[in-house]
Amino acid sequence: MSKILIVANVLNVFLLLVLIASVAGFISFGNVYGLFLAAVTAAIAWGVYKHQRWGYFAAAAWALACYQLSKQGYEFQAIKRQVMILGFSLIPVALFLHETLGKVASKSAQNNGKNNDINRKMPD
């Protein structure tokens, strides 16, 4: 396994641990709002666990949202600094994982303009 994949897998585990801890933290709010945030975070964690590109992108967007909520003082008053640092650092991590581990969608019918001899239907 290449060094980039090893680093990507370690960062993936780190991202999953942060998301799972966030689910537990949101549940501890003890209200409907916290349950909604926990459900959204759990869905993102599931996408990251399955190496889906949308999951990594959503994790980056979610980290940015948590950073903004903390910065503006709407949430996370007790741990404002930690949330801001973690949110700011998770954005590039999630985008890196999006590009390295994210599964690519199936190819289009036009085969992206590549000439492929395997499925050619027209003779030369």
N, C-alpha and C positions, 0 to 999 in steps of 0.2 A: 504494500500500500504506500502511496506517495506521502510525502510530508504534509502536503496541503490537505489531503483527505484526513490524515490523523488529526491535524489541527482543527479541521472542520467538524469532525466527529466529537472532539472534546468540547468545542464551542456549542455544538448542538445539545450535548448533555447539560452544559451550563445554562443554556437558554431554556431548556425544558424544566430544570430545577427552579429557575426564577419564575417561570410561568406557573408551576405547581404551587410554589410558595405564595404567589400572588392570588391564586384561587383561594387558598386557605385564608389569606389576609382579607380578601373581599367578603368571604363568608362570615368572618368575625365582625363585620359591620353590624350584623344582626337585623338587617331590614331588607325590604324588597329591592332597593337600589343596589345594595351589596350583592344580593343574589343574582341580579342582572349582570353586574360587572363580573362576577365569578363565572357565570354561564358563558359570557363572551370570551373570557380568558381561557376557559376550558376548551372551547371550540378552537381557539387559536393554538392551544397546546396540542390538541389532537392533530391539527394540520401540520404542525412542526414535527410531531412524532411520526407521522406518515410521510414526511419529506415532501410535502406538497408546496409548490411555489407560492400559492396564495397564503399559506400558513406563515411562511417567512416574511412575506410582504406585510401581512396583517400584524405580525409581531413587531415589525419596525414602526408601523403606524400607531399601534397600541402603546409602544414605548414612548413615542413622541407625544401622544395624548396624555399619558400619565405625567410626563415631564411638564407639559403645559399646565395641567391641573394643579400640580404641585407648585410650580413657579408663580401662578396667579393666586395661590392660596385657597383654592376651592376644595381641595382634598389633601390628605396626607400631612396634616399639620404637625403631628408628633414626629414624623420621620421625613420631613420635607427635603432636607439636604441629601439623604440617602437615596430617595426616590429620584431626585433630579440627576444625581450622578449616575445611578444605575440606568435610568431611562435614556440619558444622553449617550451612554456607552453601549447600550444594546442596539441602538439604531444601526450603526455600521456592522455590528456582528450579525444582525438579522439579514441585512442586505448582502453581506458576504456569503452567508449560508444559502440565501436565495439563489445566488449565482453558482455555487459549488455543489450543493446537495439537492437542490430543488429538482423534482422530476420535470422533464420537458414534456409538454403536451404532444399528442400524437401528430404526425406529419399531415399536412394538408393534401388534398387530392392532386394538386399541381406539383407536389414534391419539391416545393421551394425553388423551382427553376433549375434543379440539378438534373443532368442527364444520367439516367440509371439504366444500364443494359439488362437488368434483371426483369423489369416489368415493361419493357418497351413493346408497344403493340404495332408500331409502324415500321416497315422495313426501311433499310437505308437507301 
